[in-house]
């Protein structure tokens, strides 16, 4: 039987290189992966950072977990197997943008260390892991999407922090605490951290 993998011939060497794109954009590409429980503030920080960098003339793309699940990952659920595939696809998309010189902000819960290892392996050295910290109790009180209330009513299976495990990142390059810091402070901290990585 024919092996499909033997019929795949990637085209990279004849294409314009990442350095060509970065020279055009006058920036260096990087991937910033924001990890945290629902309600921790990942998307809020990512959106604010995107606007700040865009205002400075940077080419930025934002990959948000809910947005991805409404499109390319629409068929995936929230079991560990589906979460792994969700994260693998997001990593490959982030890498595509990275190789085109973009600053990529990814907002995904990414609840387990083995999932984060997948991201590191796919994205490579231009990866920044940012843990957006807020306690389960704080996230539950915020409940910005009403998900915690639904979980208490038994309407959601595999919910992170309750029926699905969240492992606190042990290898984060940056920790942003949204309980003790304002949005502006968190965005400033992230901006200062990534500025050396994106300067051409």
Secondary structure, DSSP 8 states (H G I E B T S, - for coil): ---GGGG-----TTS--HHHHHHHHTS--EEEEEE--TTSSHHHHHHHHHHHHHHTT--EEEEEHHHHHTTTTTT--SSHHHHHHHHHHHHHHHHHHHTTT-EEEEE----SHHHHHHHHHHH-SSEEEEEEE--HHHHHHH-TTSHHHHHHTT--SS-BTTTB-----SS-SEEEETTTS-HHHHHHHHHHHHHHHH--
